[in-house]
Amino acid sequence: MHNLDLYAKVEHLLGIDDATEALHNLYASELEAYKPKTLLDVGCGRGLFMKKMIQEGVSCIGSDLSQVMVEHCKSEALEAHCCDIDKIEGKFDAIVSIFDVLNFFSHDELMIFLEEVAKRLNDDGVFMADINTRYGFSDVADGSMVSENEDEFLSVDAIFENDLLETTLTLFERGEGDCYRRYQEKIVQYFHPLKSFQKLNSLKLVDKQTFALYESGDKTLLIFKKR
């Protein structure tokens, strides 16, 4: 099982519903000033933000590397594709990457991704994404947690060292009788300092806002315009 599919499988056990809703409200509020008619959601998950923006009259397409997430979007009559951004055709008034998407890229991968974003923005287009601050990694994400229900037990163990957060997800899922099936995957996230975004070839960082998602100063919202 691909690690993003395992994440999709355990998302309901992570207790992130309130944080997700808060982020969606923040993005929607910031996008009001730009009045986009078309939007690409990279890392769209189950499509909740697309649903929110469609209600505002915005035409939305999503992409995600988890087939589980994409199939869920399609079951909700949303247009979503299981692919990298370089496979997405067309241009958009707005592109978003919500909830740590940029932190899943290494520095070199991030630079390539941002170039691909710029190629898919209309001339006056806007790109918004949030990243974890160093504090968000070292003092909020680092550590362990468990979550369970009658049929599932999830262990999350995260270690932040050398600007990398390595998170091990271990899921035990009840099968027939008292048998459990075990799934385990490791997810790696990268800390990116703000200087990484300040001298890009195709995008200009026009605003940044550090805010509290779980604790004060754990996240930064980045807003870019196409150069």
N, C-alpha and C positions, 0 to 999 in steps of 0.2 A: 504494500500500500504506500503510495506517495505520501511524503510527510504532510503536504498541504491537505490531502484527503483525510489523513488522520486528524489534523487540526479541525477540519470541517466536521468530522465525526464526533469530536468531543467539545465543540464550541458551546453547546448548551450547558456543559458542566463548568465552564470557566467564569461564570458570573459577570459577563461583560455587557449585558444588555443596557444598563444605565449609561455606561461609558460610551457605547456605540451611539445611543440616542443623543447624548450630549455633543458628540463630534458631528453627527449629521446636522443638528440644529446650528452649530457653529458654521459649518460649510455653507449651509443654505442661506444663513444670514449674510455671510461675506459675499456670496455669489449674487445677491440682490442688486448690488451696485453695478454689476456687469451685464445683467439682463441677457444671459445666454439663451439661445434658441436650440442649440444642440450641445450635447455633453457626452463625453466618454469617461466611464468610471473604470479605472485600471485597478484590479484587485477588488472587484465589485462584491465578492462574497455572495450572500443570498439575495442581493439586489434591493435591499431596503432603501438605500439612498436613491437609487434610480426610481423606485416607486414614489418617494417623496418629491423628487423633482418633476416626474411625469405629472403629478397632481398640480404642479405649478405651470404646466404647459410646455415643459422642456422635452425635446426628443432625446432619448437616452439609449446608449449602447454600453454594454459592460464586457469586461474581459477578466478572466481569473484562471490561475494555473491549476485549480482544483476542479476536476470533472464533477465531483459531488456538488460543489457550489453552483456550477454552470447548469447542471441538470435541474437543480432547484429553481434557478431563475427561469428556465424555460417552462417549468411546470406552472410558474406564475405569469406566463405569457410575456416575459421580458426577453429582449434580444441580448444574448450573451454568448461569448465565444471562449473556448478553452485554448488560449494561445498567448504568446508574448505580444507586446504592443507592435512589434514590427510586422505582424501579420494582419493588423487592423487597417482597413482601407478608409479613405475619406479624411476630411478635416472637420474640426469642431470649434465651437466658440469657447468651450471650457473643457478642461481635462482635470480630473481629480484622482488622487491616490490616498485613500483614507485608512487610518489606523495602522501606522508603522510600515506601510508598503515599502517606502524607500529604504528602511533599515534592513530589508532582506537582500539588498544589493551590496556587493563589495564596492570599493571606490571606483574601480575600472568599469564594473558593470553599471554603476550608477551614472557615470558620465555618458555611456552609450545609451542608456535608457532616456536620459534627459534630452539628448539629441533627437531621439525618436519621438519624444513628446513634442518638441518644437516643430518637427516636420508635420505633425498632425494638428497643429493649431492654426486657426485662421489668423490673418494678419494682426487683428486686435484681440487675439485670444488670450485667455488666462489659464494658468495651471496652478492648482492648489494641492498641497500635500503636507502632512504632519510627520514629524520625526521625534524620536525620543531624545531628550537631553542626556548628558552624561549622568546627571542626578537620577533621571528616570530609569536608566539602566542599573546604576550601582546601588541605589537606595530603594527603588520601588520594584523593579523587575527581578533583581537578584534574590534568590531564596527558593523556598519550597512551599508547596501547598498540596492538599488533597481534596477531592470532591467525590461524592458518591450518591447513588440512588439504589433502588432495589436490585437493579440489574447491571450496574456499571460502577467501577471504581477507577478513579483517575488520580495519578500522581504526576505532579509537575515539579521538576527540579531544574533551576536556572542558575548559571554561574557566569558572572561578568568579569572577564580578565582580558587585559591587552586590547581593550576597545572592542571585544567580541562578547556577545551574550549567547551562550550555548544552552538551549532549553531541551531537556529530555522529557517527552510525553510518554507515559506508560499507562495503557488502558487495559483493564480486565473486564471482559464482557461476558455475562452469564449466558451459557448455552443450555442444552438439555440437561435436566437433572441438576446436579451440583457442579457440573463442569464449567470452567471459564476459559475463554480464549484470550490470549495476551497479544496486544499490539504495542510496538515501541518504535519511536522515531525521534531523531534529534533535529532541531531547527536552529539555525545559526542566524543571528542578526548582528549588524555592524553599526557602531557609533560613527556618526558623520558630524564633524564640527561645522559651524556656520560658514567658515572660510571656504569650504568645499563648494558652496553655492554662489559665491560672490563674484566670480570672474568666469562665467560660462560664455561659450561662444554664441549660443542661439537663444538663451533665455536670460532675462534680467530680473534679479530679485528686487521686487518693489515694496515688499512689506514682510515683516516677521513679527510674530506675537508669541511670546512664551507664556504658557498658561498652565493651570492645574487640571489634569484629567482625574488622577487619583490623589496626587499630593502636589503642593505648590511647586511650580517650576519643573514639572516632569515632561512636558511636551512643548514643542514649538510648531506653530503653523507657518508655513512658507507660502508666499504668493508671488508668482512669476508672471511676467509678460513676455511675449515673443519679441525678440530684438528685430 
